[in-house]
Amino acid sequence: MKLEIKNISKQYGKKTVLQGVSQEFSEGVYGLLGPNGAGKTTLVKLICGLIDPTEGQVLYDGKSIAEYDRVELYRMYSAVFQQFSIMPVTVEEIVAEAPAAQVDSERVKKCLELAGMWERIQKLPNKLQSQFGRTIYEDGVEFSGGETQKLLLARAMYKSSPIMLLDEPTAALDPIAESEIYHKYNQISEGKTTVFISHRLASTNFCNRIILIEDGAICEEGTHRELLDKKGKYYNLFEMQAKYYREEEVAE
C-alpha cells in the first residue's frame, strides 16, 4: 500500500508543529528521526487519522483518508504508541485483540517469537492463558516496561495491517534486546509500509529510508550511508551519539 502525505501543516493554537511536509511511503521501513518537539508523533497521528491537519491531506493509495469509513481506516494500520492500554485478559487475547474463541494461537506464538517475548511467556504457569494484571486477578501476571513493549509489538504484528506505525517501540529495552529486535525487523515488517520513530540513530541501519525532521519540516532524507556521506545534520547527530557510547564504554 502506498502512503502519501501532501503539504501537511498542523497548528495547535498559534503554535505551528508541522509546516508544509510532503513525503511518499511505499513498502519498506522508514526511520522518522528528530529532536523532541520536532513533530514526529504529530505526523504519525495525522497518518492514522487520529487528528486532522490544519492544511494538506493524507492519502492511502491515492485516496484521502477523510473519504474512508473509520472502521475501514483503522484496519489499514497497526500501531505501537508511547501511550497505550492493556485489558486484564489472557496473554493470547491481548496479542490477538480478540476473545479466546477467535484467537489463532499459532499465529500468536509466531508474533511473540519475533517480538522476543515467547521465552518469557513459556515460563508462566499458564503460558498463553495466563491472566494479565493484578487489578482483577490475584495471580495475574505483571510485565516490566521492556516486556510490555515486546507484547505490544507482538500485538501490532498479529493485526497484520499493510501499514505499521511504531513510536519508540524499543525505548524501554536494554541494548542487547533492542539489537535483537532490530535484526528481526525485516521479518517483522515484511510486505508492509513501516514508519519507525526513534531518537537513537544506532537504530537506523536497518531502515530503507531515513527522514530527519527539525522544526516541523523535513531537513534531510536518504539512506543511512547517503546521510553519513553528506556530512550534514544527520551525520552530526550520529557522531554525537556515537561519541557518547564510546565514552560510556571507556568509563566501564
N, C-alpha and C positions, 0 to 999 in steps of 0.2 A: 504494500500500500504506500502511495506517495503522500507525504505530508508537506504542506507548504504554508508558510506564514508570509503575508504580503503587507508591507508598510505598516506593521503593528506599532501602535503607541498606546501607552497606558499611563493615566494620571490618577493619583489619589488626592483629591482636593487640588491644591496648587502644586503639589509635588509630582514631577514627571519621573516615572520609574523606567519606562522604555520609550524610545523615540525613533520611529521610522525603521523598525527592524524587519528585514526580509531574509528568508532562508528556505531552501528546499531540503527535505529529508527523504531518502529512499531506504531500501534495505541496507542494514549495517548498523554499526554502533557509533554514535556521535557523542563526543565529550563536550559538555557545556561547562565552561570554566569562567572564573572571575571572582573578584573580592566580594566580601559581604556587602549587600545592598546594591549589587550591580544589576539586579533584575532577573536573575536566573530562575528562581522559584516562581516569580510572577509570570515569566514566559511559559513555564510548564503548566501552570494553572490556566493560562489562556488557551494552550493547546488542548487541554482537557475540556474546555468549555465551562470550567468552574467559575470563572469570572469573564466578563465581556471587555473587549478592547475599547479604548476611547476612540481610536481610529484604526483602520485596516481590518483584515479578516484572516481567519484560519481556514484552510481548505484540506479536505481529505479526498484524494483522487479527483481534484478539480471542483469539488462541491463544498460550498461554505458549510461549516459545522452548524451554523444557525438554521440551516434547512433540514438537518437531521432530527428525527424523533429522539428525545433524550435517552430513552432506554436503548435504542439502536446505537446512539453515540457512545454511551458508556460501555457497551460491549466491545467497542473497537479498540479500547486501550486497557492495559493493566498498569497499575502504578504502585510505587513504594514511596510514600511521603514521610517527612520527618515527624509529622503529627499523624497518629493512627489510633485505631481502636480494635480490640480483640474481644470477642464474645466468650463467655465462660462455657464453652462446649468442648468436645474432644479435639485432639490434635488434628486428626484427619478431617474433621468438619471445618476447622479453622483454615486449613490449606485449600480445601475444595470449595469453601464458602457455600456449603450445601448440607442438607440433613443426611444422616448416615445412609439411608436407603438409596441416595443418589450419588454416593461417593465411589469413585474409581480408585480403590486402594493401591493398585499397582502404579497408577499414574502419580498418586500422592507420594509413594515411596521414591519414584524416579526424581520428582521435583525436590524432595528433601535431600536426596543424594547429591544432586547438582548444587544445592544450596549449602552443602556441607553440614547438614543437620541430622542426617539419618543415624549416625553412630550414637548421638545423644538420645534420640528417640528410642533406639533399641535398648537403652539402659533403663528406661522407665518400666515400672511394674506392669502396666497395661499397654505399653507401646503406643500404637496409633490411637487406641481407645482411651488413653489417659485424659482425664478431665483437666482443663486449664483453669488456673486461678483458685485462690482460697476464699474469695468473697462468698461463694455459694458452697463449694466443696472443701471439707476439712482436709482431705487428702489430695486436693488439687495441685497441679504442677506449676511451679513458678520458673521463669527463664531469666537469664541475665540479659543485659542490653544487647550484646552481640548475638546471643542465641535468638532473641526476638527478631532482630534484623534478618537473620537467616530464615526464620519461619515466615516472615512477611515476603521475602524474596521467593520462597517456595510457593507461596500463595499467588504471587504475581505470575509465576511460570505456569501454574496449574490452569489459570484462566485462559492462557494461550491466545491472547488477543494479538492482532497484527502490529500494534504499537505498544511498546513498553517504555514507561517513564520512571526513572529511578533517581530520586532526590537524596543524595548522600547515603546510599544503601549500605555502605560498609563503615560508616563513621564510628560505630561502637566496637568494631572488630580489632583484634590485635594485628600487628603487621603480617604475621605468618598466615593467619586465617584470611586476611584481606588478600594477600597474594594468591592463595589457593582459589579464591573466588574469581579473581581476575583471569587466571589461567583457564577457567571454565566458561568465560563469557561468550566465546564463540558458540558453545553448545547451548548456553542459556538463551542467547539472542538469535539463534539460527532461524532464518526466514522472516525475521521481524525488523521493524524500524525501531531502534532503541536510542533514547536520549538519556544520557547519563550525566547527572550533575555531581561535581566534586570540587573540593578545594585542593586536593592532593594531586599534584601534577605527576607524581610517580604512577598514578593510576591510568595515565593517558596512553601508554604504549600500545594497549590492545585496541584502541579506538580507530575506526576507519577514517574519521574526520574529527578535528578539534575546532571548537568555536569559542573564542575568548571574548567575553563581554566586559565592558567597562563603561561606567556612567550611562547605562541604559542603551548602549549601542554595541554592535559587533566591531571590534577593533582589529582582530586578526582571525584568520581561518586557514586551515591546512592540515596536513598530516603532522605527526609528532616530529619527524625528521625535517620536513619542509620548514616548520616554525622554528626549530632549533637553528637550522642553516640561515634563516632570515635574520637571526640575532636581534629580534625586536622585543616586545613586551613579554611574550611567552617565554622566550629564551631567558630574559632577566628573572622572571618569576621562578622558572625551573632551576636556574643556578642558585637562586636564593634558598629554595627549599632543599636542594641537594647539599648545599654548604651546611645547612642546619643538621641534616642527618649525618654528614661526615664528622662534624664537630661532636655530635652525640656519641658516635662510635668511638672516637678518640677518648672521650671522657670516661666511657665504660672500660 
